[in-house]
Amino acid sequence: MIKPQPLKKGDTIAFVAPSFGLSALFPHRIERAKSFLESKGFKIKIYPCVNKITEFACAGTAEERVSDIHSAFKDSQVKAIICTIGGLGANELLPLLDYKLIKDNPKIFCGYSDISLLHYAIHKKTGLVTFYGPCAMPEFGEYPEPFGYTYEQFLKSVTGKIGAIEASKEWTDEFLDWAKKEDLKQKRQTNVNQGVKWLKHGKAEGKIMGGCLSSILQLKGTEYDVDYERKILFIEIPEGQDMSHGEPILYVKSQLYDLKNAGIFNKIKGLIVGRAFRYSVEDRQSFDKLLKSVCQDYDFPVLSNFDIGHTDPKVTIPLGVHVSMDSEKNSVSFDEQGVA
């Protein structure tokens, strides 16, 4: 396992667009992210594909997006790389990436959703610890500023040991239309966070791996998939076909059975599930019931409503580090840091 150097004030952070080209359509989100991180003492370098959108909504051709990623990893001034947003298209990059270049120039790489594909491929091909956490547009571009919890958890993860995770006090999955710039008129409404739910009790420890459920399933049977033996698996559920609804539960049910049929539940030591995006109270109850049903024949603990994924705020997870979970203590603890 290779760990990048910790992020320090004054360091340069690169913005790259490996998937969708939404940053070209909504530049105000990038400007807000840039201004916020600069106000915290960081320098920002924006790579060309951030300002591009091509056919099928991607941020440039696959070759152009890979070129930006390679340039960011090669640049000795860049200490961290933050993806603008996820989408659909990161899988196009996997056979084009120079994994030796990435391995020889280890640095912080952060993003979520479709970026799961890049996390898995980099982990498998290089052993580099990457970070499942906020993107530039949706999180660091938040109005009037990012959630304090998101930024604090990001800093903990990229600067040193995280330790035990305390649940956020509030959460939201409200979407304010970026095209109409409704996101610049008001802060998103939040709900009181009721905390995590232990759907199956117990203790477990192991290296953590996971991501957006639909994305990681794209890698089954490919050379980029990871070994889940004795791992703590985390999964989270994205939006559906539009931002008004979450992934339909019937789709999620099918995806969970894909995990089960692949034998993954026979290998893992524990399961952590993020708060699903745009689910009603009834949907969340159905989701938890589904999780308990799918996992009933296994002896690993199952935790839901964790602060990861497409709702905000969120923790930043260093992939591949040692994690412990204990229902008796109501605890999830990152016992190993993700930076050198």
Beta strands, then each sheet from edge to edge (+ up, - down):
strand 1: 12-16
strand 2: 43-46
strand 3: 78-83
strand 4: 108-111
strand 5: 131-132
strand 6: 163-164
strand 7: 170-171
strand 8: 191-192
strand 9: 197-200
strand 10: 203-212
strand 11: 231-236
strand 12: 270-274
strand 13: 302-306
strand 14: 317-318
strand 15: 322-326
strand 16: 331-334
sheet 1: 2+ 1+ 3+ 4+ 5+ 14-
sheet 2: 6+ 16- 15+ 10- 11- 12- 13- 9+
sheet 3: 7+ 8-
end
